[in-house]
Amino acid sequence: MKKIAAFAAAAVIITASACSLMACGNGDGDGHTHQYDWKRTETEHWQECIVEGCGKEKKGSRATHEDDGSACPDCGAFAKVLAFGFTEGGDSAHADFAKEANEWFPKAGKENYFSYRFAGNDWNQLNDENLANYDLVMFLNNIPNTHAQWTAFKNYVENGGAWMGFHSAGFAMWSVTPATEDTSWYNYEFLRCGEYGNRPKEEGGEYWNTWNPTSEHLKVETYNHFATRGLYYLSQNEETTVDTYHTTTRMAENLINSSNANSLRTAKKEALYTDEFMSAPCEWYAWEKDLFEDSDIDVLITMNPSEDRPAGDDPRTGNEHQIWTSGTHPIAWANKNYNMVYMNWGHNLQSYNHFEKESKTFSSPEQCTFMLSSIFGLVTA
């Protein structure tokens, strides 16, 4: 069991580890410069050159995992994830996302050596004693109900606990559900986005979102974050799949941190590389606060609609505000004061008349890469 107090020590280990992942520089006389990445089994891990066909191991890197039930501080193996949310009742598109997550994360965990447990809407499991058994908490589509639950969550994240949240886990409309001290802390201090809407309520703000759920061009705002570094290499290799996310994340880290990063980025631009990718369909939210003006926030992914590329396609008269044709809208971000990543996707396209599923959030390789990179980045931060 990894104790929260161990996060600081883990960060030191990871910093040193990241340096060791840099190219060795001498090429060992075999024609290329080695770039090492973690490989792992159930019993051990090691660093192996990721250049195709090389197979060279980094000297002294092979080690046995400690059998203490905790996540490996080097490679993140055996991280324990606890997820909350509903699969019945509420918005059926939000419930459908949770059902999909409950299929995809366990499968991804089996392939990548982490465990996933779904607590459902049993928020009483959000307590100090139980949280000490997990390395990462997810809010799939809902938030805690009681002050005691919020207190346990605050204790967890304020002591380095890792968190990932999706879509409606960030929803807040005080005109419908009055704010409490806990939810105000969550939306203004933790997420820092404030209420759901384009302007403050006291200024006559209109609460809005895009509609219908649509696939949109999403832009990667920075590669200097563990959640997006995997996208750097994924975008340049058509054969890369979400199953190779850890290699792509580490290789991307090497590229970004290397001395010739600028020339590499120039080269990728010349190769018609784009910093955008197409998302799975979603209903996208707008927020009260301008996260770009917040020095505590790293905006990771944005949506930038235009007249030529509008977001949303609601044809009904009077709903024009649900089709966005301008602006830079934060879609995923991290709060520098906490070990967290929030992403606005998590609303599948469906018919609200017969509830037939029409899309899957986990159909996007880029979004899957982002989520998996986030998990391992958070638990080894």
Salt bridges, closest charged atoms under 4 A:
ASP28 OD2 - HIS34 NE2 3.65
ASP28 OD2 - LYS56 NZ 3.19
ASP30 OD2 - HIS34 NE2 2.97
GLU44 OE2 - ARG62 NH1 2.68
GLU57 OE2 - ARG62 NH2 2.45
ASP74 OD2 - HIS45 NE2 3.63
GLU88 OE2 - LYS99 NZ 3.61
ASP91 OD2 - HIS94 NE2 3.92
ASP96 OD2 - LYS357 NZ 2.54
GLU100 OE1 - LYS357 NZ 3.57
GLU111 OE2 - LYS107 NZ 2.68
ASP135 OD1 - LYS2 NZ 3.55
ASP182 OD2 - HIS147 ND1 2.87
GLU189 OE1 - ARG192 NH1 3.56
GLU206 OE2 - HIS321 NE2 3.79
GLU253 OE1 - ARG229 NH1 3.79
GLU253 OE1 - ARG250 NH1 2.98
ASP275 OD1 - LYS268 NZ 3.36
ASP275 OD2 - LYS269 NZ 3.01
GLU276 OE2 - ARG309 NH2 2.96
GLU283 OE1 - HIS167 NE2 3.20
GLU283 OE1 - HIS347 ND1 3.01
ASP294 OD2 - ARG192 NE 2.53
ASP296 OD2 - ARG192 NH2 3.65
ASP298 OD1 - LYS336 NZ 3.75
ASP314 OD2 - ARG316 NH2 2.76
GLU356 OE1 - HIS354 ND1 3.65
